[in-house]
Amino acid sequence: MNNKFKKLKTFSVDAIVRKSKFDYCKNLKWFLIAPIVILLVGIILLCTVGFNLGIDFTGGSKMTIYANNQGLITTENAKQYDVNNASDYQEMKDKINKILAEEGLSIDIYRTTTVTLDDLGVTDGQGVQIQYQNKTGQNGTEIAETNKRIREKLQEEFGYVNNGIGEDYSLAVSAPEVVTATASSELLMNAFIAMVVAIAFILIYVAFRFELTSGLASILALFHDLCIMTSLVLIFRIQINSSFVAALVTILGYSINNTIIIFDRIRENAKSGKYDKASNVQLANNSVKETMTRSVFTTLTTLVTIAMVAIIGVSDIRQFAVPIIIGIVAGFYSSVFITPGLWAIAYKPKKKKKSTVKA
């Protein structure tokens, strides 16, 4: 009984991983198949369908219809909707779709459950925010007239009456906000500059702390993560907006984490003298095994947290969290299965100078 308890007590996932005969570096060519397929599909979709761009890039209008309108002026038969109730949410969505279809517009709708309306006496309202692209070729005056008609129809459809402040429609339907597409070019340029600067500093840091080969392998891994993240966004038709751009910049800093851990172990093992006669493949492969459990647990901890944010968060947060989840998984994959193999192929250790002994 004691022997069984001792065996159970000494069970270690880390020990099992270290003793495994699986070779991460020699199987590099197999690990490259999945990323290449995803990238090819992403390129095809980019050339044929393109990105699912939000109004941050295309331009458009948005407004909010408040569902739980206690404190707002409504007709007696106006329904109090609960956006967390599936049937209520679908009913609101159908009504909004009907009105926008009359104006020849398509809808991008999402929930918002924490609307603050201090001026109207509502501190914990519920609502649905809608976004739609303006009609092509309309000028500012025509867009304003279209938005005014939409707002009036929404007020009538949901049973909101004049609130007595000189407007023909209730503030229960917020004033339309027009988003111009000109802001998108500045946003993309700033994001591009931020990513270039971040990549340059990462290359300098890794090359200085380790060596140039490690730095180049790290940069290739970062490009892999960003490309896989973008390709999967294309495949699953996730909307591209300012949140996605923020996710791209964020994932640059996170993806490098596991790679640094592995390179740090490679450096320690190389200095220890145990691998003086070993090949680069053996050195990198053993270093990956020694850091595997740490990389897995670190990734899982972050992944669970971000997944919960994506599940229970509002749409704005979800649009940021979902690309982050894709980037975290891609970063783990590249750090463990791709980067060490690339380093093993490219790295050439410096030859030690032979010391001469004078007689």
Disulfide bonds with the S-S distance in Angstrom:
none
